[in-house]
Amino acid sequence: MKRTLSALAALAALTFASPALADCTVKYKAKQDNPLQLRAGEATLPDSACGSKDAAAAALAPMLAREGWTLLAIVAILG
């Protein structure tokens, strides 16, 4: 019984702590060259990158570059 209560308490703590991890989803447009490919996609970014399109672009551009894509624009930031 004591173990069950401990597990439930831990689960409740994680559940209530998750809003502190307020990530956001951004919609973006990106491209690849040779041959030209265009992509409209979505990505989840940490809260620190959710304040503006510039902050989102600074966080997302290196992630896309590792996959060979160039960020063209952040279209929207969804909370």
TIMI-561179 format. One record per residue (C-alpha): residue in one letter; x, y, z. Coordinates in nm, 3 decimals, m for minus. Example, Ala and Ser with C-alpha at 12.3 -4.5 7.8 and 13.67 -1.06 7.14 Angstrom:
residues 2
{aa:a east:1.230 north:m0.450 up:0.780}
{aa:s east:1.367 north:m0.106 up:0.714}
END
This chain:
residues 79
{aa:m east:0.000 north:0.000 up:0.000}
{aa:k east:0.280 north:0.238 up:0.092}
{aa:r east:0.457 north:0.163 up:m0.237}
{aa:t east:0.137 north:0.232 up:m0.432}
{aa:l east:0.093 north:0.568 up:m0.260}
{aa:s east:0.454 north:0.658 up:m0.336}
{aa:a east:0.406 north:0.569 up:m0.702}
{aa:l east:0.086 north:0.772 up:m0.721}
{aa:a east:0.254 north:1.069 up:m0.553}
{aa:a east:0.542 north:1.053 up:m0.802}
{aa:l east:0.299 north:1.033 up:m1.095}
{aa:a east:0.102 north:1.331 up:m0.963}
{aa:a east:0.421 north:1.533 up:m0.920}
{aa:l east:0.523 north:1.463 up:m1.278}
{aa:t east:0.177 north:1.546 up:m1.407}
{aa:f east:0.166 north:1.882 up:m1.231}
{aa:a east:0.527 north:1.964 up:m1.318}
{aa:s east:0.477 north:1.918 up:m1.692}
{aa:p east:0.325 north:2.265 up:m1.754}
{aa:a east:0.663 north:2.407 up:m1.650}
{aa:l east:0.804 north:2.241 up:m1.961}
{aa:a east:0.589 north:2.464 up:m2.181}
{aa:d east:0.725 north:2.379 up:m2.523}
{aa:c east:0.573 north:2.525 up:m2.835}
{aa:t east:0.519 north:2.403 up:m3.187}
{aa:v east:0.635 north:2.613 up:m3.478}
{aa:k east:0.527 north:2.590 up:m3.838}
{aa:y east:0.807 north:2.660 up:m4.083}
{aa:k east:0.913 north:2.657 up:m4.447}
{aa:a east:1.251 north:2.518 up:m4.553}
{aa:k east:1.438 north:2.425 up:m4.870}
{aa:q east:1.709 north:2.198 up:m5.005}
{aa:d east:1.908 north:2.269 up:m5.320}
{aa:n east:2.025 north:2.039 up:m5.601}
{aa:p east:1.754 north:1.940 up:m5.673}
{aa:l east:1.532 north:2.208 up:m5.526}
{aa:q east:1.294 north:2.069 up:m5.265}
{aa:l east:1.057 north:2.268 up:m5.050}
{aa:r east:0.915 north:2.159 up:m4.717}
{aa:a east:0.641 north:2.299 up:m4.496}
{aa:g east:0.669 north:2.137 up:m4.155}
{aa:e east:0.622 north:2.158 up:m3.784}
{aa:a east:0.872 north:2.124 up:m3.503}
{aa:t east:0.857 north:2.132 up:m3.125}
{aa:l east:1.091 north:2.382 up:m2.963}
{aa:p east:1.172 north:2.455 up:m2.597}
{aa:d east:0.998 north:2.739 up:m2.417}
{aa:s east:1.309 north:2.957 up:m2.445}
{aa:a east:1.264 north:2.966 up:m2.824}
{aa:c east:0.891 north:3.045 up:m2.819}
{aa:g east:0.903 north:3.419 up:m2.750}
{aa:s east:0.944 north:3.542 up:m3.107}
{aa:k east:0.993 north:3.426 up:m3.462}
{aa:d east:1.358 north:3.532 up:m3.444}
{aa:a east:1.416 north:3.318 up:m3.133}
{aa:a east:1.237 north:3.024 up:m3.295}
{aa:a east:1.445 north:3.063 up:m3.612}
{aa:a east:1.768 north:3.074 up:m3.411}
{aa:a east:1.676 north:2.746 up:m3.242}
{aa:l east:1.533 north:2.569 up:m3.546}
{aa:a east:1.783 north:2.664 up:m3.819}
{aa:p east:2.072 north:2.454 up:m3.680}
{aa:m east:1.842 north:2.155 up:m3.632}
{aa:l east:1.730 north:2.172 up:m3.994}
{aa:a east:2.085 north:2.237 up:m4.119}
{aa:r east:2.201 north:1.907 up:m3.967}
{aa:e east:1.948 north:1.739 up:m4.197}
{aa:g east:2.058 north:1.939 up:m4.502}
{aa:w east:1.772 north:2.191 up:m4.500}
{aa:t east:1.782 north:2.572 up:m4.499}
{aa:l east:1.516 north:2.751 up:m4.298}
{aa:l east:1.322 north:3.000 up:m4.510}
{aa:a east:1.062 north:3.129 up:m4.265}
{aa:i east:0.884 north:3.069 up:m3.938}
{aa:v east:0.518 north:3.081 up:m4.037}
{aa:a east:0.356 north:3.055 up:m3.692}
{aa:i east:0.429 north:2.982 up:m3.329}
{aa:l east:0.164 north:2.768 up:m3.161}
{aa:g east:0.161 north:2.768 up:m2.781}
END
